[in-house]
Amino acid sequence: MKALALTGLKKLEFFEVPQPQITKDTDVLLKIAAVGICGSDIHYYDDGKVGSQVVIYPYRVGHECSATVAQIGKAVKNIKIGDKVAVEPTVVCHKCDQCKMGRENTCRNIKFLGTPGQGDGCLCEYIVMPAENCFVVTDSLTLTQAALCEPFSIGIYSVKQGQGPYSDKIAILGSGPIGLSCMTAARVKGVKKIYMTDKLDYRLAVAKKQGADWVGNPDKNDIVKEITKLEPQGIDVVYECAGQQSTMDEGIGILRPGGKLVLVGIPRENKIFFSIDKIRRKEITIVNIRRQNRCIEDAVEFLITGKANLDFMATHKFAFKDAIKAFDIAAGYKDGVIKATIEF
């Protein structure tokens, strides 16, 4: 089968590799249909690493995918050949302390698609996954929409972690796919007011059109000053989705005392800093987000029932043969891209 792999910084090549085989009765063979390019894939593409997870070349990335079931293991009962599925990329052990606590996203023995040291990614024609990682979608969803369930699930999980008795006014700093997923999830959950920022005006335009109450560009506006003028008491929850020191500082500046700073974005730097004076005096709670936990099913349900619509996010679609161009556009923020998807 064909597979696309990183062979160096900003270098991708196609390879012929053996098609994977089912080895466990609880597994399924999936024919990949669509793959979304994630920000973490771009980190591996640009930098060759995400924190301590370093690529050894050649390496196949990709974890946001949908597929058609091509073959099932003998013990698989709830999925049949031909089903369309959204794929949960996190394979867990169900045995460690974290799994037993209901924290599968921090499983001690986690295997995540497209993560160095854990497993190859889904930028190929076929993969094998546990049946429990596959969520059947109805014909009302396209396979591209099904692939968007993975990033949307992170937005759902982030909003769930940020919610509390006083969380009606939020700010989302960073209006890329994850920030927009947080916005969409927040609207489903009934959040009353949403402020959003980004350095790319075209993304702010999308955020505004899709439901943000206020948008601002930190390169053109004093974000803290302008939001504080509108919300003198401060914001209840800030979702930091850019992975930047500047947006974390802005988040602390606009939060009310007792507010929450939810760190969703992945910084490229190994260390970030907070003003202990500000976060102590305001008694700010800082919440880290590690991917998502048990939210893919919610994402599928929200899309199938029409509670949410993410069609606006899939701005660029490429055939598998043109996947290298897709990475170039996504990494360079070219042509108004929000999410580039690769169609098989």
Secondary structure, DSSP 8 states (H G I E B T S, - for coil): -EEEEEEETTEEEEEE-------STTEEEEEEEEEE--HHHHHHHHHSEETTEE--SSB----EEEEEEEEE-TT--S--TT-EEEE--EE--S-SHHHHTT-GGG-TT-EETTBTTTB--S-BSEEEEEGGGEEE--TTS-HHHHHTHHHHHHHHHHHHHH--SS-SEEEEE--SHHHHHHHHHHHHTT-SEEEEE-S-HHHHHHHHHTT-SEEE-TTTS-HHHHHHHH-TT-EEEEEE-S--HHHHHHHHHHEEEEEEEEE-S--SSS-----HHHHHHTT-EEEE--S-SS-HHHHHHHHHHTS---GGGEEEEEEGGGHHHHHHHHHTT-TT-SEEEEE-
